[in-house]
Amino acid sequence: MTENMISTEDEFRPDVSMARNDAQHCYELQVGGKIAVQSFFLDKPGHVDFTHVETAEGFQGQGLDKVLVHFALDDVVAAGKRIIPRDPFFAEYLRLHEGYEQHVDWPEG
């Protein structure tokens, strides 16, 4: 690499973090300390109902919602709970990505 070239790594290092926020009943993905995406849930005995996903203005279209959904699903599976995808985005994600089938209870109607 010549001295005039800038690597993508040097250019783009966002401060991204994800966590489960039990007080707000959501998973959060933050970029640079700002909440970019929230995935809201109801934590019930034996299962977690995912109710909706919200992406903050300025963060749409970047795929961050998919990153957070993957994180949330893995967290629920690791806790030994079932997934109930009431949110259409979660349902679509689960239909398109393998590996969660045995952990999902599809909501009725």
Backbone as a chain_set.jsonl record, in Angstrom:
{"seq": "MTENMISTEDEFRPDVSMARNDAQHCYELQVGGKIAVQSFFLDKPGHVDFTHVETAEGFQGQGLDKVLVHFALDDVVAAGKRIIPRDPFFAEYLRLHEGYEQHVDWPEG", "coords": {"N": [[0.856, -1.176, 0.0], [0.575, 2.185, -0.849], [1.713, 5.335, 0.494], [-0.251, 7.246, 0.056], [-2.629, 5.948, -0.029], [-5.65, 5.031, 1.583], [-6.796, 2.728, 3.844], [-9.846, 0.836, 4.011], [-10.406, -0.021, 6.565], [-9.119, 1.877, 8.157], [-10.599, 4.096, 7.542], [-13.271, 3.598, 8.319], [-14.557, 2.942, 11.251], [-16.874, 2.309, 13.103], [-18.394, 2.937, 16.265], [-19.967, 0.49, 17.483], [-22.413, -1.135, 19.382], [-24.243, -3.717, 21.052], [-26.988, -4.676, 23.084], [-29.094, -6.144, 25.606], [-31.82, -4.559, 26.939], [-33.41, -4.738, 29.689], [-35.007, -3.098, 31.281], [-36.336, -1.446, 29.476], [-37.506, -3.323, 27.914], [-36.33, -4.251, 25.489], [-34.024, -5.005, 22.828], [-31.04, -3.366, 21.973], [-29.245, -1.619, 19.482], [-26.502, 0.326, 19.251], [-24.884, 3.08, 17.727], [-22.036, 4.838, 17.852], [-22.778, 5.695, 20.403], [-25.409, 6.446, 20.115], [-28.78, 5.407, 19.965], [-29.587, 3.28, 17.459], [-31.157, 1.166, 16.485], [-33.948, -0.532, 17.823], [-35.337, -3.419, 19.235], [-38.27, -4.571, 20.295], [-39.704, -6.519, 22.948], [-41.635, -9.063, 24.682], [-40.986, -10.695, 27.555], [-41.666, -13.792, 28.483], [-42.539, -16.631, 30.592], [-40.583, -19.219, 29.474], [-40.614, -18.374, 26.807], [-39.98, -15.773, 24.329], [-41.644, -13.054, 23.091], [-41.409, -11.3, 20.195], [-42.208, -8.092, 19.392], [-42.011, -5.634, 17.887], [-39.815, -3.765, 15.687], [-37.784, -0.928, 15.662], [-36.19, 1.506, 13.755], [-34.021, 4.154, 14.037], [-34.229, 7.5, 12.729], [-32.064, 8.304, 10.092], [-30.572, 6.037, 10.249], [-31.728, 4.112, 8.723], [-31.914, 1.621, 6.117], [-29.357, 0.555, 6.229], [-28.979, -1.99, 7.057], [-28.728, -2.508, 9.719], [-30.817, -3.29, 11.337], [-31.138, -5.997, 10.768], [-28.787, -7.027, 11.812], [-29.17, -6.573, 14.546], [-31.479, -8.134, 15.009], [-30.496, -10.708, 14.515], [-28.643, -10.896, 16.65], [-30.437, -10.701, 18.848], [-32.059, -13.001, 18.473], [-30.139, -15.048, 18.736], [-29.458, -14.635, 21.399], [-31.839, -15.291, 22.753], [-32.101, -17.999, 22.074], [-29.764, -18.986, 23.288], [-30.48, -18.635, 25.922], [-32.225, -20.65, 26.222], [-34.884, -20.388, 25.595], [-38.044, -20.144, 23.798], [-38.849, -18.718, 20.594], [-41.126, -16.3, 19.579], [-42.286, -14.874, 16.835], [-43.899, -12.136, 16.486], [-43.655, -9.748, 15.231], [-43.572, -8.577, 11.901], [-41.088, -8.168, 10.584], [-39.259, -9.737, 12.045], [-40.432, -12.236, 11.571], [-40.086, -12.5, 8.786], [-37.294, -12.45, 8.643], [-36.702, -14.849, 9.981], [-37.834, -16.689, 8.221], [-36.113, -16.484, 6.078], [-33.595, -17.167, 7.004], [-31.71, -19.899, 8.002], [-31.505, -22.236, 10.763], [-32.83, -21.547, 13.05], [-35.232, -22.833, 13.192], [-36.069, -24.945, 14.944], [-36.484, -23.599, 17.261], [-38.605, -21.895, 17.151], [-41.914, -20.784, 17.679], [-44.62, -20.28, 15.847], [-46.856, -17.551, 15.767], [-50.423, -17.677, 16.143], [-52.759, -16.928, 13.58]], "CA": [[0.0, 0.0, 0.0], [1.372, 3.415, -0.897], [1.382, 6.234, 1.595], [-1.425, 8.042, -0.277], [-3.843, 5.122, 0.025], [-6.281, 4.881, 2.891], [-7.53, 1.464, 3.873], [-11.223, 0.935, 4.489], [-10.362, -0.182, 8.015], [-8.737, 3.151, 8.759], [-11.643, 5.071, 7.259], [-14.591, 3.316, 8.87], [-14.552, 2.148, 12.478], [-17.964, 2.818, 13.93], [-18.527, 2.449, 17.63], [-21.234, -0.236, 17.476], [-22.61, -2.053, 20.502], [-25.584, -4.287, 21.169], [-27.276, -5.132, 24.441], [-30.49, -6.344, 25.992], [-32.222, -3.563, 27.921], [-34.595, -5.305, 30.336], [-35.853, -2.024, 31.813], [-37.158, -0.938, 28.373], [-38.02, -4.501, 27.203], [-35.868, -4.226, 24.107], [-32.619, -5.125, 22.474], [-30.626, -2.105, 21.371], [-27.997, -1.492, 18.743], [-26.078, 1.719, 19.294], [-23.774, 3.492, 16.88], [-21.468, 6.072, 18.398], [-23.507, 6.09, 21.599], [-26.795, 6.779, 19.783], [-29.598, 4.235, 19.673], [-29.895, 3.206, 16.034], [-32.236, 0.204, 16.29], [-34.487, -1.194, 19.005], [-36.231, -4.548, 18.993], [-39.049, -4.687, 21.516], [-40.134, -7.883, 23.238], [-42.285, -9.43, 25.937], [-40.292, -11.875, 28.072], [-42.635, -14.642, 29.178], [-41.933, -17.896, 31.009], [-40.337, -20.176, 28.414], [-40.545, -17.812, 25.453], [-39.88, -14.322, 24.146], [-42.46, -12.546, 21.983], [-40.852, -10.099, 19.571], [-43.391, -7.327, 18.992], [-41.703, -4.723, 16.78], [-38.46, -3.238, 15.511], [-37.759, 0.484, 15.279], [-34.893, 2.018, 13.323], [-34.013, 5.609, 14.183], [-33.99, 8.3, 11.526], [-30.657, 8.421, 9.772], [-29.935, 4.721, 10.278], [-32.465, 3.197, 7.855], [-31.283, 1.173, 4.89], [-27.97, 0.146, 6.439], [-28.957, -3.385, 7.475], [-28.481, -2.618, 11.153], [-31.931, -4.013, 11.943], [-30.845, -7.432, 10.622], [-27.714, -7.339, 12.762], [-29.772, -6.633, 15.881], [-32.388, -9.286, 15.062], [-29.64, -11.889, 14.663], [-28.144, -10.852, 18.028], [-31.548, -10.996, 19.754], [-32.44, -14.404, 18.315], [-29.095, -15.869, 19.342], [-29.548, -14.469, 22.843], [-32.998, -16.062, 23.224], [-31.757, -19.42, 21.931], [-28.764, -19.278, 24.317], [-31.183, -18.666, 27.205], [-33.072, -21.836, 26.242], [-36.285, -20.006, 25.435], [-38.647, -20.224, 22.471], [-39.015, -17.452, 19.882], [-42.434, -16.068, 18.967], [-42.094, -13.694, 15.987], [-45.141, -11.398, 16.2], [-43.267, -8.656, 14.345], [-43.363, -9.058, 10.527], [-39.668, -8.161, 10.217], [-38.697, -10.942, 12.65], [-40.978, -13.393, 10.86], [-39.421, -12.574, 7.487], [-35.904, -12.83, 8.896], [-36.678, -16.274, 10.317], [-38.139, -17.458, 7.006], [-34.984, -16.388, 5.153], [-32.34, -17.616, 7.614], [-31.801, -21.217, 8.608], [-30.847, -22.46, 12.04], [-33.686, -21.212, 14.186], [-36.523, -23.506, 13.033], [-36.436, -25.744, 16.096], [-36.667, -22.71, 18.408], [-39.666, -20.932, 16.829], [-43.348, -21.081, 17.749], [-45.274, -19.257, 15.041], [-48.112, -17.084, 16.363], [-51.642, -18.024, 15.4], [-53.519, -15.892, 12.878]], "C": [[0.898, 1.234, 0.0], [0.925, 4.342, 0.208], [0.155, 7.099, 1.313], [-2.731, 7.259, -0.197], [-4.355, 5.033, 1.455], [-7.045, 3.568, 2.871], [-8.935, 1.705, 4.404], [-11.263, 0.809, 6.002], [-10.042, 1.137, 8.699], [-9.844, 4.193, 8.62], [-12.904, 4.859, 8.107], [-14.493, 2.383, 10.064], [-15.644, 2.674, 13.39], [-17.937, 2.194, 15.313], [-19.907, 1.801, 17.732], [-21.288, -1.157, 18.674], [-24.053, -2.527, 20.506], [-25.767, -4.805, 22.582], [-28.772, -5.363, 24.601], [-30.783, -5.355, 27.115], [-33.526, -4.051, 28.555], [-35.543, -4.231, 30.872], [-36.804, -1.489, 30.743], [-37.78, -2.061, 27.543], [-37.625, -4.471, 25.721], [-34.393, -4.594, 24.018], [-32.272, -3.83, 21.766], [-29.313, -2.264, 20.624], [-27.673, -0.007, 18.731], [-24.894, 1.933, 18.368], [-23.275, 4.825, 17.429], [-22.232, 6.597, 19.597], [-24.959, 6.483, 21.359], [-27.563, 5.502, 19.474], [-30.015, 4.287, 18.211], [-31.094, 2.305, 15.776], [-32.643, -0.361, 17.642], [-35.44, -2.287, 18.565], [-36.966, -4.826, 20.293], [-39.607, -6.096, 21.687], [-40.933, -7.952, 24.529], [-41.61, -10.718, 26.384], [-41.265, -12.642, 28.955], [-41.932, -15.913, 29.658], [-41.805, -18.856, 29.816], [-40.245, -19.624, 27.012], [-40.428, -16.298, 25.47], [-40.688, -13.964, 22.914], [-41.81, -11.273, 21.452], [-41.995, -9.329, 18.934], [-43.14, -6.325, 17.868], [-40.261, -4.239, 16.831], [-38.585, -1.789, 15.063], [-36.333, 0.875, 14.914], [-34.967, 3.539, 13.341], [-33.718, 6.29, 12.849], [-32.483, 8.467, 11.325], [-29.918, 7.092, 9.755], [-30.658, 3.701, 9.4], [-31.625, 2.807, 6.645], [-29.836, 0.724, 5.02], [-27.848, -1.317, 6.866], [-28.714, -3.584, 8.959], [-29.588, -3.385, 11.864], [-31.699, -5.525, 11.867], [-29.769, -7.871, 11.602], [-28.3, -7.49, 14.164], [-30.7, -7.826, 16.023], [-31.58, -10.566, 15.254], [-29.116, -11.995, 16.097], [-29.239, -11.261, 19.011], [-31.959, -12.469, 19.682], [-31.41, -15.329, 18.959], [-29.144, -15.8, 20.864], [-30.695, -15.295, 23.425], [-32.703, -17.559, 23.158], [-30.76, -19.823, 23.025], [-29.395, -19.371, 25.71], [-32.112, -19.875, 27.312], [-34.549, -21.545, 26.121], [-36.741, -20.155, 23.988], [-38.807, -18.813, 21.908], [-40.427, -17.391, 19.316], [-42.332, -14.768, 18.167], [-43.42, -13.007, 15.628], [-44.883, -10.23, 15.248], [-43.002, -9.197, 12.942], [-41.895, -9.102, 10.107], [-38.969, -9.4, 10.783], [-39.153, -12.185, 11.894], [-40.277, -13.574, 9.517], [-37.96, -13.001, 7.649], [-35.805, -14.333, 9.165], [-36.982, -17.153, 9.111], [-36.942, -17.514, 6.057], [-33.672, -16.963, 5.706], [-32.533, -18.931, 8.348], [-31.127, -21.241, 9.977], [-31.696, -22.177, 13.253], [-34.983, -22.029, 14.221], [-36.981, -24.235, 14.29], [-36.692, -24.914, 17.353], [-37.857, -21.754, 18.255], [-41.047, -21.544, 17.04], [-44.05, -19.962, 17.0], [-46.588, -18.844, 15.684], [-49.3, -17.481, 15.49], [-52.267, -16.763, 14.822], [-53.017, -14.56, 13.067]], "O": [[1.863, 1.311, 0.76], [-0.138, 4.146, 0.795], [-0.43, 7.64, 2.251], [-3.813, 7.838, -0.286], [-3.578, 4.968, 2.407], [-7.853, 3.329, 1.974], [-9.179, 2.653, 5.15], [-12.073, 1.467, 6.656], [-10.645, 1.469, 9.719], [-10.002, 5.062, 9.477], [-13.526, 5.822, 8.556], [-14.36, 1.17, 9.903], [-15.368, 3.404, 14.342], [-17.504, 1.055, 15.489], [-20.895, 2.472, 18.029], [-20.331, -1.877, 18.957], [-24.958, -1.84, 20.032], [-24.83, -5.307, 23.201], [-29.591, -4.849, 23.84], [-30.076, -5.322, 28.122], [-34.611, -3.808, 28.026], [-36.755, -4.441, 30.909], [-37.939, -1.121, 31.046], [-38.498, -1.794, 26.58], [-38.46, -4.64, 24.832], [-33.637, -4.505, 24.986], [-33.096, -3.26, 21.05], [-28.397, -2.95, 21.076], [-28.464, 0.812, 18.262], [-24.018, 1.077, 18.244], [-24.01, 5.812, 17.463], [-22.328, 7.809, 19.793], [-25.669, 6.821, 22.306], [-27.049, 4.615, 18.793], [-30.702, 5.212, 17.778], [-31.95, 2.628, 14.953], [-31.799, -0.635, 18.496], [-36.241, -2.108, 17.648], [-36.366, -5.263, 21.275], [-39.937, -6.776, 20.715], [-40.913, -7.035, 25.349], [-41.654, -11.722, 25.673], [-41.635, -12.188, 30.038], [-40.845, -16.235, 29.179], [-42.809, -19.254, 29.225], [-39.833, -20.342, 26.1], [-40.726, -15.635, 26.463], [-40.456, -14.495, 21.828], [-41.678, -10.286, 22.176], [-42.675, -9.84, 18.044], [-43.98, -6.182, 16.979], [-39.592, -4.296, 17.862], [-39.392, -1.464, 14.192], [-35.391, 0.612, 15.662], [-35.86, 4.137, 12.74], [-33.054, 5.734, 11.974], [-31.738, 8.734, 12.268], [-28.775, 7.019, 9.303], [-30.244, 2.543, 9.338], [-30.749, 3.553, 6.208], [-29.159, 0.531, 4.01], [-26.738, -1.827, 7.019], [-28.514, -4.712, 9.41], [-29.341, -4.052, 12.869], [-32.03, -6.25, 12.806], [-29.838, -8.968, 12.156], [-27.962, -8.43, 14.884], [-30.706, -8.472, 17.071], [-31.943, -11.413, 16.07], [-29.146, -13.074, 16.688], [-29.0, -12.073, 19.905], [-32.18, -13.107, 20.712], [-31.771, -16.283, 19.648], [-28.898, -16.799, 21.541], [-30.539, -15.927, 24.47], [-33.022, -18.299, 24.089], [-30.901, -20.889, 23.624], [-28.903, -20.099, 26.572], [-32.717, -20.106, 28.359], [-35.38, -22.369, 26.502], [-35.924, -20.277, 23.075], [-38.889, -17.839, 22.657], [-40.873, -18.324, 18.648], [-42.294, -13.683, 18.748], [-43.991, -13.28, 14.573], [-45.788, -9.781, 14.545], [-42.278, -10.182, 12.798], [-41.501, -9.988, 9.348], [-38.179, -10.039, 10.088], [-38.354, -13.078, 11.611], [-39.914, -14.694, 9.156], [-37.457, -13.818, 6.878], [-34.921, -15.005, 8.634], [-36.439, -18.251, 8.996], [-36.779, -18.484, 5.316], [-32.74, -17.216, 4.942], [-33.408, -19.059, 9.205], [-30.299, -20.389, 10.302], [-31.321, -22.53, 14.371], [-35.749, -21.926, 15.179], [-38.152, -24.153, 14.663], [-37.072, -25.457, 18.39], [-38.094, -20.909, 19.118], [-41.31, -22.675, 16.632], [-44.075, -18.822, 17.463], [-47.362, -19.704, 16.105], [-49.189, -17.601, 14.27], [-52.308, -15.706, 15.451], [-53.576, -13.607, 12.524]]}, "num_chains": 1, "name": "protein.A"}
